[in-house]
Amino acid sequence: MNVMQLHRMRKILTTILLTSFCSTALSEAFIAGLNAIDRNHYATAFRSFRPLAEEGNPEAQNNLGFLYQHGLGVKRNYSLALNWYTRSANQELAEAQHNLGMLNYLGHGVSQDFRIARRYFQKASDQKLGAASYMVGLIHFKGEGFQKNDAQARRYFAKAASEGDANGQYMYSYFLLTGEGKKRDQGSYWDNLFTQEVAVEELKASWVWAEIAVLNGQADASNLAEFVRIQSDFSLEEIDPMIEACLSSSYQKCPFL
């Protein structure tokens, strides 16, 4: 696998089904809905969430939108998905803001609009939702609706990585490896292979983030981790303590954040 192949990025675009709920008054019905989803009993889940959503519960509204969007337990209806996501997002639920962003990004139920999508992703990212931070980075990286901005892409991929998003971790590893998004005079590992100690540290960090993305289930990260391993002259034994420190600190003690 070469560096050009690394530049091919697998898009993993997801909507988010909320899996936590804090209100004890309504939690029993809500948990029943989640349990029904675990058993693939989507119609039962729909019946559990519907009254809660109508009462104004934002988590239930988001989950109802999810079921409508994907046609689970009910006929697929993007308009109703948009309606329920909007009602939830208006109550500042980050997952619903992200899901509205996805509908606008993909053009499902609405005309595709990257600017509106980024607006919703940004709101969710401001609440530290990793998947939304990844999408902000992706829009900057691809120049969708805006001028391509690798520096901003790098910033948001790093943010998503620190928030536990596997796709953000994968892309931040890639950016550390290639030097994309850095100032021109900073260069990359490849530009500074024999001149800058920091370049070696960035290569180590790239490997760390690739391995963490693997642990978090990112499908392409193992190839990236293997590529970095082949290019480096240090061992996994040197990397393991960095991975452990990063994970055990809930991403507070990770390289190059």
C-alpha positions in Angstrom: 0.0 0.0 0.0 1.5 3.4 -1.0 0.8 7.0 0.0 -1.4 7.6 -3.0 -3.6 4.7 -2.0 -3.9 6.2 1.5 -5.4 9.2 -0.1 -8.4 7.1 -1.0 -10.9 7.7 1.8 -13.8 5.4 2.5 -16.8 7.6 3.4 -18.7 6.3 6.4 -21.7 8.5 6.7 -24.0 7.6 9.6 -27.0 8.8 11.5 -26.9 8.4 15.2 -29.4 6.5 17.4 -29.2 7.8 20.9 -28.5 5.0 23.4 -28.7 6.8 26.7 -31.5 8.5 28.6 -31.3 10.3 31.9 -35.0 11.0 33.0 -36.2 8.4 35.5 -39.8 9.4 34.9 -39.8 8.1 31.3 -36.8 5.9 31.3 -38.7 2.6 31.6 -40.6 3.1 28.3 -37.5 4.5 26.7 -35.3 1.6 27.7 -38.1 -0.8 26.4 -37.7 0.9 23.0 -33.9 0.4 23.1 -34.3 -3.2 24.1 -36.7 -3.7 21.2 -34.1 -2.3 18.8 -31.5 -4.7 20.2 -33.8 -7.5 19.3 -34.6 -6.0 15.9 -38.2 -5.5 17.0 -38.4 -2.1 15.3 -42.2 -1.8 15.3 -42.2 -2.3 19.1 -39.5 0.3 19.4 -41.5 2.7 17.4 -44.6 2.2 19.6 -42.4 2.8 22.7 -40.8 6.0 21.4 -43.8 7.6 19.8 -45.7 8.8 22.9 -42.5 10.0 24.5 -41.7 11.9 21.3 -45.1 13.5 21.2 -44.7 14.6 24.8 -41.6 16.5 23.7 -38.8 14.2 24.8 -35.8 15.1 22.5 -34.1 11.7 22.8 -37.3 9.9 21.8 -37.8 12.4 19.0 -34.4 11.7 17.6 -34.9 8.0 17.8 -38.3 8.3 16.0 -36.5 10.3 13.3 -34.0 7.5 13.0 -36.7 4.9 12.5 -38.4 6.9 9.9 -35.2 7.7 8.0 -34.2 4.1 7.8 -37.6 2.5 7.4 -37.3 0.4 10.6 -40.7 -0.7 12.0 -42.4 1.9 9.8 -42.5 2.9 6.2 -39.5 5.1 5.3 -40.4 8.7 5.3 -37.7 11.3 5.0 -40.1 14.2 5.6 -41.2 12.8 9.0 -37.6 12.0 9.8 -36.8 15.6 9.1 -39.7 16.7 11.2 -38.7 14.7 14.3 -35.0 15.5 14.0 -35.8 19.2 13.8 -38.0 19.1 16.9 -35.3 17.3 18.8 -32.5 19.6 17.4 -34.4 22.6 18.4 -34.0 21.3 22.0 -30.2 21.3 21.3 -29.8 17.5 21.2 -26.4 17.1 19.5 -27.3 13.7 17.9 -30.4 15.2 16.2 -28.3 18.1 15.0 -25.9 15.7 13.5 -28.7 13.6 11.9 -30.2 16.8 10.3 -26.7 17.5 9.0 -26.6 14.0 7.4 -30.0 14.5 5.7 -28.8 17.7 4.2 -25.4 16.3 3.3 -26.9 13.3 1.5 -29.9 15.2 0.1 -32.4 12.8 1.7 -35.8 14.4 2.0 -34.3 17.8 1.2 -32.2 19.3 -1.6 -28.6 18.5 -1.0 -27.0 21.5 0.7 -23.5 21.3 2.1 -23.7 24.7 3.8 -26.8 23.8 5.8 -25.3 20.4 6.5 -22.1 22.0 7.9 -24.2 24.4 10.0 -25.9 21.5 11.8 -22.6 19.5 12.1 -20.9 22.6 13.6 -23.6 22.9 16.2 -23.2 19.2 17.2 -19.4 19.5 17.1 -19.6 22.5 19.5 -21.2 20.0 21.9 -18.3 17.6 21.4 -20.0 15.0 19.3 -17.2 13.3 17.5 -19.1 12.1 14.4 -20.1 15.7 13.7 -16.6 17.0 14.2 -15.5 14.4 11.6 -18.1 15.6 9.2 -17.0 19.2 9.5 -13.5 18.0 8.8 -14.6 16.0 5.8 -16.4 19.0 4.3 -13.3 21.1 4.7 -11.1 18.3 3.3 -13.3 17.7 0.2 -14.2 21.4 -0.3 -17.9 20.7 -0.4 -19.9 23.9 -0.6 -16.8 25.8 0.5 -13.2 26.3 -0.6 -11.1 23.3 0.3 -9.2 24.0 3.6 -6.8 21.3 4.8 -5.8 23.3 7.9 -9.4 23.3 9.1 -9.8 19.7 8.1 -6.8 18.7 10.1 -8.1 20.7 13.1 -11.5 19.0 13.0 -10.1 15.5 12.4 -7.9 16.0 15.5 -11.0 17.2 17.4 -13.0 14.2 16.3 -10.1 11.9 17.2 -10.0 13.4 20.7 -13.8 12.9 21.0 -13.5 9.2 20.3 -14.6 9.1 16.7 -12.9 6.2 14.8 -13.1 7.9 11.4 -11.6 11.1 12.8 -8.8 9.0 14.4 -8.2 7.4 11.0 -8.1 10.7 9.1 -5.9 12.4 11.8 -3.5 9.5 11.5 -3.4 10.1 7.8 -2.8 13.9 8.1 0.0 13.3 10.6 1.6 10.9 8.2 1.4 13.1 5.1 1.7 16.5 6.7 -1.5 17.8 5.1 -2.9 20.8 6.8 0.4 22.0 8.2 2.1 25.3 7.3 4.3 25.0 4.2 7.5 25.6 6.2 6.6 22.8 8.6 6.6 20.1 6.0 5.8 16.4 6.7 7.6 13.3 7.8 8.6 12.7 4.2 9.9 16.3 3.7 11.9 16.3 6.9 12.9 12.7 7.2 16.5 13.4 8.0 16.3 16.8 9.5 13.6 17.1 12.1 13.1 15.1 15.2 9.5 16.2 15.4 8.9 14.4 12.1 9.7 11.1 13.7 7.4 11.9 16.6 4.6 12.7 14.2 5.2 9.3 12.5 4.8 7.7 15.9 1.7 9.6 16.6 0.3 8.6 13.2 0.8 5.0 14.1 -0.8 5.5 17.6 -3.9 7.0 16.1 -4.2 4.4 13.4 -4.0 1.6 16.0 -6.6 3.4 18.1 -8.9 3.7 15.1 -8.4 -0.1 14.5 -9.5 -0.8 18.1 -12.5 1.4 17.6 -13.6 -0.5 14.5 -12.5 1.7 11.6 -12.4 -0.7 8.7 -9.5 0.8 6.7 -7.3 1.7 9.7 -5.4 -1.6 9.8 -4.0 -1.0 6.4 -2.8 2.5 7.4 -1.3 1.2 10.6 0.6 -1.5 8.7 1.9 1.1 6.2 3.2 3.3 9.0 4.8 0.3 10.7 6.7 -0.7 7.5 8.0 2.9 7.0 9.2 3.3 10.6 12.3 2.1 12.4 10.6 1.7 15.8 8.6 -1.1 17.3 5.1 -1.7 18.4 6.5 -2.0 22.0 7.4 1.7 21.8 3.9 2.6 20.6 1.9 0.5 23.0 2.4 2.7 26.1 1.3 5.7 24.1 -1.8 3.9 23.0 -2.6 2.8 26.6 -2.0 6.4 27.9 -4.3 7.8 25.3 -7.1 5.4 25.9 -6.9 5.2 29.7 -7.0 9.0 29.9 -10.2 9.2 27.7 -8.1 10.9 25.0 -6.6 13.5 27.3 -3.0 12.2 27.0 -2.7 11.5 23.4 0.1 12.6 21.0 -0.3 15.8 18.9 -3.5 17.1 20.3 
